[in-house]
Amino acid sequence: MERAWLEKTQDSRLTIRNQEQILSDMFAFNMKWLSVAAVAVFLCACAVKPPVQEMAEARSAIESAQQADVKGFKATKVLKSAEKSLKEAAEAIDRKHYEMARRKAVEAKRQAQLSVKMKHRSVNND
């Protein structure tokens, strides 16, 4: 009887040790990947820079549209929208929201280009 109890106790200790080892291994594994993830996030955060190129392209497109003397209600409205998007991009840069600034700058460029196309279409239709 005592021997059976001793074997049972040793088996339960072995099981507890196995469980502790498994938990310890899982913790070490999770900590390793958590560290890798933290480093990756840090590197990505450092890699984000202001969208200087996109802002320059948007300004240039807007200036071109203004020089093209965009007329017509719709084309003028699209050009105003481009100017607004560029202003929002600049504000996003001030807040260090670079990804939003990039999207707004690209949007401003596209809108400015669209206003020029609309102007050319209206001229060709007249």
Secondary structure, DSSP 8 states (H G I E B T S, - for coil): -HHHHHHHHHHHHHHHHHHHHHHHHHHHHHHHHHHHHHHHHHHHHHH----HHHHHHHHHHHHHHHHTT--SHHHHHHHHHHHHHHHHHHHHHHTT-HHHHHHHHHHHHHHHHHHHHHHHHHHHH-
